[in-house]
Amino acid sequence: MGNLVGLKSQNMQTGQKKKHSKAYYKNIDTAKLQIKNAEEDMKKMDQEVKEFHSHMANSMSKLMKSFTDGFAALDKAKQDDPSAQQPAVKKQSLT
């Protein structure tokens, strides 16, 4: 272990740098490309999620408007129909 530290120290003093193999640099380039592709994929997924949330918010808004309009129409129909305002008479069976 001491020899490695001494060698590293000696290399730093003389300005020598350890050269890496072509395979090392190829692996580094491959890793960088994979990271770049992963970042692009994540950006695409984020955009898809934003679009989905926007679409769902729009759909929920339309649905709530439909319910509101439907209940308003139902209430208006009940007010316009005098028979709907009178309570229904329940018939009791003899059995």
C-alpha positions in Angstrom: 0.0 0.0 0.0 2.8 2.3 0.8 4.4 1.7 -2.5 1.2 2.8 -4.3 1.1 6.0 -2.4 4.7 6.7 -3.1 4.2 5.9 -6.8 1.2 8.2 -7.1 3.1 10.9 -5.3 6.1 10.4 -7.6 3.8 10.5 -10.7 2.3 13.8 -9.5 5.7 15.3 -8.9 7.0 14.4 -12.4 3.7 15.3 -14.1 3.2 11.9 -15.5 -0.4 10.7 -15.9 -1.5 7.1 -16.1 -2.9 6.3 -19.6 -6.1 4.3 -19.8 -6.9 1.7 -22.4 -9.1 2.2 -25.4 -11.7 -0.1 -23.7 -11.8 2.2 -20.7 -12.5 5.3 -22.8 -15.1 3.3 -24.8 -16.8 2.3 -21.6 -16.8 5.9 -20.4 -18.4 7.1 -23.7 -21.0 4.3 -23.5 -21.9 5.3 -20.0 -22.2 9.0 -21.0 -24.4 8.0 -23.9 -26.6 5.9 -21.6 -26.9 8.7 -19.1 -27.8 11.2 -21.9 -30.5 8.8 -23.2 -31.9 8.2 -19.7 -32.1 12.0 -19.2 -34.0 12.4 -22.5 -36.3 9.6 -21.6 -37.1 11.1 -18.2 -37.8 14.5 -19.9 -40.2 12.7 -22.2 -41.9 10.9 -19.3 -42.2 14.2 -17.4 -43.9 15.8 -20.4 -46.3 12.8 -20.8 -47.2 13.1 -17.1 -47.9 16.8 -17.5 -50.1 16.2 -20.5 -51.9 13.4 -18.7 -52.6 15.6 -15.7 -53.8 18.4 -17.9 -56.1 16.1 -19.8 -57.5 14.6 -16.6 -58.1 18.1 -15.1 -59.9 19.1 -18.2 -62.0 16.0 -18.2 -62.9 16.4 -14.5 -63.8 20.0 -15.1 -66.2 19.0 -17.9 -67.6 16.2 -15.8 -68.3 18.5 -12.9 -69.9 21.0 -15.2 -72.2 18.3 -16.6 -73.2 17.2 -13.1 -73.9 20.8 -12.1 -75.9 21.5 -15.3 -77.8 18.2 -14.8 -78.7 18.9 -11.2 -79.7 22.5 -12.1 -82.0 21.1 -14.8 -83.5 18.6 -12.5 -84.2 21.2 -9.8 -85.8 23.5 -12.4 -87.9 20.6 -13.7 -89.1 19.9 -10.1 -90.0 23.5 -9.6 -91.9 23.7 -12.9 -93.9 20.5 -12.2 -96.5 21.1 -9.5 -97.1 17.3 -9.0 -93.4 16.8 -8.2 -93.7 19.3 -5.3 -96.5 17.4 -3.5 -95.4 14.4 -1.4 -96.4 11.1 -2.8 -99.1 9.2 -1.0 -97.9 5.9 0.2 -100.3 3.0 -0.2 -100.2 0.4 2.5 -100.9 -3.2 1.6 -103.3 -5.2 3.6 -101.1 -8.2 3.8 
